[in-house]
Each structure stands twice: as structure tokens, then as C-alpha cells.
Amino acid sequence: MFATDMVSAIRDGHITSRKIVGSCLERIKADAALAVWVHVDAEGALARADECDRLRQSGRPLGRLHGVPVGLKDIIDVAGMPCECGAAGMAGRVPETDARLVEALRAEGAVIIGKTVTTELAFMQAAATRNPVNPAHTPGGSSSGSAAAVAAGHVPLAVGSQTNGSVIRPASFCGTFAIKPTAGIISRTGVLATSGTLDQMGVFGQSLEDIGLLCDVLGGYDQRDPASYARPRPGMRAGAAAEVPIEPNFLWFDMPYFDRLTPAARDGMEELLGALGDRVERIDAAESFAGFIAAQKIIHGHEYASLLGWIVDESPEGVSPGISQKSQDAIALGRTYGQDAYDEAQEMRRQAMAFFATLFTEFDAVISPAALGEAPLFEEGTGDPICQTIFTLAGLPAVTLPLLVGDRDLPIGVQLAGGAEEDDRLLRTANWMLTALAE
């Protein structure tokens, strides 16, 4: 059942929140081998569900997610619930206050089931979670558990984060819908900071309307977050359900990394582009976009080291038993980027934002694969985030649609990126594309 359907069914008395939450908990228990959850608050979730049911019976006002279960990536603070960020060095950490987005969820009646597995410090070290489509493969990262939780049907909605490709890529690998909204729409207060410039929140769901609804609930101005802005947010659920005033135009960039696409991803995208016909314009961007990719790496590395280097510094001899060698190497590399290189990368980021601001006056969306191919085998790591790098750098909204299937019967998502603060337009365009391809 979609989250939007759950809201209606609970409100109309056709089903109770307790029954929905209980079913979710049963599925979580049955799928324990997938290692999706690092903490499940079964007792608290059922108590919250009972409260939601009592409120409905009393005739009180109901929130937009009243009684609906949600999973949260384990870098998001929930008061009284462990938040260890996938790192042994943070074992035993229990926040006393909720993240801003958790406050928003509670205010709208959501039931927080628990914390989903994240890769260590939301970086590249693989976590234990398996892909529900085929457990021999990775679900991606760093929002591994959030993508897998929705794909496995443990919860209808989950929240993750993206600093490079950590929402869109796992959604592609697991075959779910997901959106990384425009930077600044969802507050990051109370979320592990890995890059003040690039960290952005994202959500997973089973339909466009579901992810639009969740973003509407989470969006809002927060003066504590420097990326947050004091303007109205786009109505994303309405956008996901709306019809386009005119048929949209798409842009396809031949990216510098497309030589790494698997045959299945390349063939699937060519077939999709053929179906869209003259609605797609193709441009070679290999040379001009290479600088944007380098800029993202420098900004991410420099800020990751600045924000998380203390974990290494507090350890004897500079070697931390609390994080993996991969994370330690990332901190060491980040510290090699000097201030001049960082400043130049920030200027490159500003140029990317200006470039796309002009671009989306003529096109509705940039279309591309959401990943280079199917999910790699589990032991091969979490996959390459390169398909999101440029759009994350520019803070643009991006959505993935589970449209393609690879040679091993694993999903490959199709990514659409849109104009900043035009997330409703992006979801409307995505809805048009799904409808057009189904005809």
C-alpha cells in the first residue's frame, strides 16, 4: 500500500495505524538477514501507532502522515534513540534532542520505526545491508538501509542523505522511487555533517506522490541551517499528480563517464531516448563537465576532513580503531587539498549553478542513467556515485524512476534532474514521462 493510500485509509477508519505498524515490524523481523536496520523501536512505534488511532477516534486534527511508518538513516538524531552513524567510534551515542526533520515528522503524525543502516560516517565503506532484490548484491550507499527498507516493504517511506550519490544510486540499485530535493529545502540540523556545502537530504518511496508528500512534510525554513532559505517551498505532491501544460523537453548530456556504462544501462537508455523521440536534445558535455566533477571531489574531501578529522586526531598515533582505513584515508586525502584549490572548487560550483539556472529556462529536465549499471556484487562495494556528482554539486533536484532492468534482472533507475527550487515541475515532468511510456 502506498503511503498516500495509508493516510486516507487511516483517516477514513478502514485500517488502523497499529495494524500497519505491526505488519511492518513483522516483515522487518522476517527479513533480519538483509541487515537493513541498526535499531528498531518496536515498543515505541506501536505506542505511537496507538496514540494516532486514539487521536483519529477522538476527532482531533490529523497530520499529513498520520499513522504512517517511516525509517530514518542512522545519521539523523532522534531523542532517546541510538545514532552511531555506522562508526565504531560513535558507539553508545544517544542524542537528547530530535533533528529538525524529525520534529516535522512528529508534527504531521508519522510513526518512526527506527534507524536504518548507513555506511560508516555516510561515506564509501560498505555496510552489512543486502539488496532485497538479490541479497548477493549491494543496495548501494551511503543510504543503504533506507533504500533497502522501502524496497523490501519494511516501511513505505524512508529518509536518507546525499553528498554525492547516496540517495539516487541506492534507489536505482534497489528499484525504488527517490528524490534528492533542491539543496536547502529540507533542514540538516541534527544530521551528521560531512560537508557543509554538499550535504543534502533525500527520501525514498514507492511512488512519485509518496516521495512528494514526504518532502512536503519535511520541507521548511530553519535558521540554524545555513543552506536553508526563507522562501516558500514547491508543492511536490501536487506536482507529482499534476498534468503538464505542454509536453516537456529533455536534455541528454554525453557525460565524460559514460564510457563506463554497462551495456544494459547504455542500451536501456538508448531505447528510452528513442521512445521520447524529438523531445530530447543531445549535447556533448565531456570536456566542459570534467571541471565540475573535480570540484565536487575537492569540496567534499576538504570539508569531510575538516568536520570529521577529529576522530583520527583523538586517537593514539593518529590511527583510529573507531573508523575504517577507507574513512581514515579519505580524511588524509582531504587534508591535502589546500585553501586555494578549495576556493577554486567553490568558484567552479558557482559556475555550475549559474550554468544550470540558464539551462532550465529552455529545458524541463536533464535525463540520464541513475547509475552506471546494475548493483555490483556485495563484495565489490557500494557502486560508483558519479551519475549524481554534477547535480549534487549544483544543489539541483534529482529524481530516480525504476524503469530499466539489467542483464541479471536487477533494476537500473532513470534519473531526471531539474531546475533549482522547481522540484514540483521536476515531479510533474517525471509523472508525464511515466504516463507517456506506459501508453
C-alpha positions in Angstrom: 0.0 0.0 0.0 1.3 3.4 -0.9 1.9 6.0 1.9 -0.7 8.3 0.4 -3.2 5.4 0.5 -2.3 4.6 4.1 -3.1 8.2 5.1 -6.5 8.0 3.5 -7.3 4.5 4.9 -6.3 5.5 8.4 -8.3 8.8 8.2 -11.4 7.0 6.9 -11.2 4.3 9.5 -10.6 1.4 7.0 -7.4 0.4 8.8 -5.6 1.3 12.0 -2.1 2.6 12.3 -1.4 -0.3 14.7 -2.2 -2.8 12.1 0.1 -1.1 9.5 2.9 -0.7 12.0 2.5 -4.3 13.3 2.8 -5.6 9.7 5.9 -3.6 9.1 7.5 -4.9 12.3 6.7 -8.5 11.2 8.3 -8.0 7.8 11.4 -6.5 9.4 11.7 -9.5 11.7 11.2 -11.9 8.9 13.9 -10.2 6.8 16.5 -9.9 9.5 19.1 -11.5 7.3 19.0 -8.4 5.0 20.6 -6.3 7.8 18.5 -3.3 6.9 18.0 -1.8 10.4 20.6 -0.9 13.1 17.8 -0.1 15.6 14.1 -0.9 15.6 11.9 0.8 18.3 9.1 -1.7 18.1 7.6 -0.8 21.5 7.8 2.9 20.8 6.4 2.6 17.3 3.4 0.6 18.5 2.7 3.0 21.3 2.8 5.9 18.8 0.5 4.0 16.5 -2.0 3.5 19.3 -1.8 7.2 20.0 -2.5 8.0 16.4 -5.5 5.7 16.4 -6.9 7.3 19.6 -6.5 10.8 18.0 -8.4 9.7 15.0 -11.2 8.3 17.0 -11.4 11.4 19.1 -12.0 13.6 16.1 -8.8 15.6 16.5 -6.9 17.2 13.6 -4.8 14.7 11.7 -1.4 15.3 10.1 -0.3 14.7 6.6 1.5 11.4 7.5 -0.9 10.4 10.4 -0.1 6.9 11.5 2.3 6.2 8.6 5.6 4.3 9.4 8.9 6.0 8.4 12.5 4.8 8.6 15.4 7.2 9.2 19.1 6.8 8.2 21.3 6.4 11.2 22.9 9.8 10.9 19.7 11.6 11.9 19.2 12.4 15.6 16.1 11.0 17.3 15.8 11.8 21.0 16.5 8.7 23.1 17.3 6.5 20.1 20.9 5.4 19.3 22.6 7.3 16.5 26.1 5.9 15.9 26.5 6.9 12.2 27.8 3.4 11.3 31.0 4.1 13.1 32.5 2.2 16.0 34.0 5.4 17.2 30.5 6.7 17.9 29.2 3.6 19.7 26.8 4.4 22.5 25.9 7.8 21.3 22.2 8.6 22.1 21.0 12.1 21.2 18.8 14.1 23.7 17.0 16.1 21.0 15.4 15.4 17.7 16.7 16.6 14.4 14.6 19.3 12.8 13.2 16.9 10.2 12.2 14.5 13.0 10.3 17.3 14.6 8.5 17.8 11.3 7.6 14.1 11.0 6.2 14.0 14.6 4.2 17.2 14.0 2.5 15.5 11.0 1.7 12.2 12.8 4.4 9.9 11.3 5.4 6.8 13.2 9.2 6.5 13.4 10.0 2.8 13.2 13.7 3.1 13.8 17.1 3.7 12.3 18.3 2.2 9.0 21.9 1.2 8.3 24.3 3.8 6.9 27.7 3.2 5.6 30.4 4.4 8.0 30.1 8.2 8.5 28.0 8.3 5.4 31.0 7.6 3.2 32.2 4.7 1.0 32.9 1.9 3.5 30.4 -0.9 2.7 27.9 -1.7 5.5 26.2 -5.0 6.2 22.9 -4.3 4.4 22.0 -6.6 1.4 19.9 -5.7 -1.6 16.4 -7.0 -1.2 16.1 -7.7 -5.0 19.1 -10.1 -4.8 20.9 -10.4 -1.5 24.1 -11.3 -3.3 24.4 -7.7 -4.4 24.9 -4.3 -2.7 22.0 -1.9 -2.1 24.4 1.0 -2.7 25.4 3.6 -0.2 25.5 5.6 1.9 21.8 5.4 2.5 22.0 1.6 2.2 19.3 0.7 4.8 16.8 3.4 3.8 16.7 2.3 0.2 16.5 -1.4 1.2 13.8 -0.7 3.8 11.5 0.7 1.1 12.4 -1.9 -1.5 11.7 -4.8 1.0 8.4 -3.3 2.0 9.5 -2.8 5.6 8.3 0.8 5.5 6.5 2.8 2.8 8.8 5.8 3.3 12.4 6.4 4.4 14.8 9.3 4.7 18.4 9.4 3.6 21.1 11.9 2.7 23.2 12.6 -0.3 26.6 14.4 -0.6 27.5 12.8 -3.9 25.1 10.0 -5.0 23.9 8.5 -1.7 20.1 8.6 -2.3 19.7 8.3 -6.1 22.2 5.5 -6.6 20.8 3.2 -3.8 17.3 3.8 -5.1 18.5 2.8 -8.6 20.1 -0.4 -7.3 17.0 -1.4 -5.2 14.3 -0.4 -7.7 12.5 2.3 -5.7 11.5 5.9 -6.3 13.6 8.5 -4.7 14.2 12.3 -4.8 17.0 14.4 -3.7 15.3 17.8 -3.5 16.9 21.2 -4.1 19.6 22.0 -1.6 18.1 23.9 1.4 14.5 22.6 1.1 15.0 20.1 4.0 16.9 21.2 7.1 20.1 19.3 8.1 20.0 20.4 11.7 20.6 17.3 13.8 22.1 15.3 11.0 25.7 14.2 10.8 27.6 16.9 8.9 30.1 15.6 6.4 30.2 18.6 4.0 28.6 21.9 4.9 28.4 22.8 1.2 27.2 19.5 -0.3 25.2 17.6 2.3 21.6 17.3 1.2 18.6 15.3 2.4 16.6 12.9 0.3 13.7 10.5 0.5 12.6 7.0 -0.7 9.1 5.8 -1.5 7.0 3.6 -3.7 5.5 6.2 -5.9 6.1 9.8 -7.1 3.2 11.1 -4.9 4.7 9.3 -1.9 8.1 11.0 -2.2 6.4 14.3 -3.0 4.3 14.0 0.2 7.2 13.2 2.4 9.2 16.1 1.0 6.3 18.5 1.6 6.2 17.4 5.2 10.0 17.7 5.7 10.5 21.0 3.9 10.7 24.3 5.7 12.9 27.1 6.7 15.4 26.5 9.6 17.6 29.4 10.5 20.0 27.0 12.2 20.9 25.5 8.8 23.0 27.9 6.7 21.7 26.2 3.5 18.1 26.7 4.4 16.3 29.5 2.7 13.4 31.7 3.9 11.1 31.3 0.9 8.1 29.1 0.2 8.8 25.5 -0.9 7.5 24.0 -4.1 4.4 21.8 -3.6 5.9 18.4 -4.5 2.9 16.1 -4.0 0.8 18.4 -6.1 3.5 18.4 -8.8 3.7 14.7 -8.8 0.0 14.4 -9.5 -0.3 17.3 -12.0 -0.6 17.2 -15.7 1.9 19.2 -17.8 0.7 22.3 -19.6 2.8 21.3 -22.6 4.8 18.3 -23.4 8.2 18.7 -21.8 11.6 19.0 -23.4 14.6 16.9 -22.2 18.3 17.3 -22.5 20.8 14.5 -22.7 24.4 15.3 -22.0 27.1 12.9 -23.2 29.0 12.8 -19.9 32.7 12.2 -19.6 32.0 9.0 -17.6 29.5 7.3 -20.0 32.3 5.1 -21.3 31.8 3.2 -18.0 28.1 2.4 -18.6 27.3 -1.2 -18.7 25.8 -2.5 -22.0 22.4 -2.9 -20.3 22.4 0.6 -19.0 23.5 2.1 -22.3 21.0 0.0 -24.3 18.2 0.7 -21.9 18.8 4.5 -22.1 19.0 4.4 -25.9 15.7 2.7 -26.1 14.2 5.2 -23.7 15.6 8.1 -25.6 14.2 6.6 -28.8 10.7 6.4 -27.2 10.9 10.1 -26.3 11.9 10.9 -29.8 12.3 14.6 -30.7 11.5 15.6 -27.2 15.2 15.0 -26.4 18.2 17.2 -27.4 21.7 15.7 -27.2 24.8 17.7 -26.3 28.4 16.5 -25.8 29.5 17.7 -22.3 32.5 15.5 -21.8 35.1 18.3 -21.7 33.2 21.1 -20.0 31.8 19.0 -17.2 35.1 17.4 -16.2 35.9 20.5 -14.0 32.6 20.2 -12.2 33.4 16.6 -11.2 36.8 17.6 -9.9 35.3 20.5 -7.9 32.9 18.2 -6.1 35.7 15.9 -5.1 37.8 18.7 -3.7 35.0 20.4 -1.8 33.8 17.1 -0.4 37.2 15.9 0.6 38.3 19.2 2.2 35.1 19.6 4.3 34.9 15.9 5.2 38.4 16.1 6.7 37.6 19.4 8.4 34.4 18.1 10.0 35.4 14.5 10.9 39.2 14.6 11.2 38.8 14.8 15.0 38.0 11.1 15.1 41.6 10.4 13.8 43.2 13.2 15.8 41.8 12.0 19.1 43.3 8.5 18.6 46.8 7.5 19.7 49.4 7.7 16.9 46.8 9.1 14.5 45.2 5.7 13.8 41.7 5.4 14.9 40.2 2.0 15.9 36.8 3.7 15.6 36.7 4.0 11.8 37.9 2.0 8.9 41.1 2.6 6.9 39.0 3.8 4.0 37.5 6.6 6.1 40.9 7.5 7.5 42.4 7.6 4.0 39.5 9.9 3.0 40.4 12.3 5.8 44.1 12.2 4.9 43.3 12.9 1.3 41.0 15.8 2.2 43.7 17.4 4.2 45.9 17.5 1.1 43.6 20.0 -0.6 44.9 23.5 0.1 42.8 26.6 0.6 43.5 27.8 -3.0 42.2 24.6 -4.5 39.2 24.7 -2.3 38.4 28.3 -3.2 38.7 27.5 -6.9 36.4 24.5 -6.5 33.8 26.7 -4.8 34.0 29.1 -7.7 33.5 26.2 -10.1 30.5 25.2 -8.1 29.0 28.7 -8.5 29.7 28.5 -12.3 27.8 25.2 -12.4 24.8 26.7 -10.6 24.7 29.6 -13.0 25.0 27.3 -16.0 22.1 25.2 -14.9 20.0 28.2 -14.0 20.2 29.3 -17.6 19.7 25.8 -18.9 16.4 25.2 -17.3 14.8 28.2 -18.8 14.8 26.1 -22.0 14.5 22.5 -20.8 12.3 20.8 -18.3 14.8 18.1 -17.2 18.2 16.6 -17.9 17.8 12.8 -18.4 20.5 10.3 -17.6 21.0 6.9 -16.0 20.8 6.9 -12.2 23.7 4.5 -12.0 26.4 3.1 -14.4 24.5 -0.2 -14.3 23.1 -2.8 -12.0 24.1 -3.1 -8.4 27.5 -4.7 -8.0 28.1 -7.9 -6.1 28.1 -7.2 -2.3 31.9 -7.8 -2.0 32.6 -5.3 -4.8 31.5 -2.3 -2.7 28.6 0.1 -2.9 29.0 1.3 -6.5 30.1 4.5 -8.2 28.1 7.7 -7.4 29.4 9.6 -10.5 26.0 9.8 -12.2 24.8 12.3 -9.4 28.1 14.2 -8.8 27.4 17.3 -11.0 23.8 17.7 -10.0 24.6 17.4 -6.3 27.4 19.9 -6.7 24.9 22.4 -8.1 22.3 21.6 -5.5 19.7 20.6 -8.1 16.7 18.4 -7.5 17.0 14.9 -8.9 14.6 12.0 -9.0 15.1 8.4 -10.0 12.4 6.2 -11.6 12.7 2.4 -11.6 12.3 1.9 -15.3 15.1 -0.3 -16.6 16.2 -3.9 -15.9 19.8 -5.2 -16.4 21.2 -8.5 -17.7 21.0 -10.0 -14.2 17.3 -9.0 -13.7 18.4 -6.2 -11.3 16.9 -2.7 -11.6 18.6 0.3 -13.2 17.0 3.7 -12.5 16.4 6.6 -14.8 17.5 9.9 -13.4 15.8 13.3 -14.1 17.4 16.5 -12.8 15.6 19.8 -12.8 15.9 23.4 -12.0 16.7 24.7 -8.5 13.5 25.2 -6.4 11.5 23.7 -9.3 11.0 20.4 -7.7 7.3 20.4 -8.4 8.0 20.9 -12.1 10.5 18.1 -12.0 8.0 15.7 -10.4 5.3 16.8 -12.9 7.7 16.1 -15.7 8.5 12.6 -14.2 4.8 11.9 -14.0 4.4 12.8 -17.6 7.2 10.5 -18.6 5.9 7.6 -16.7 2.4 8.1 -18.3 3.8 8.5 -21.8 6.0 5.4 -21.6 3.1 3.3 -20.3 0.8 4.2 -23.3 
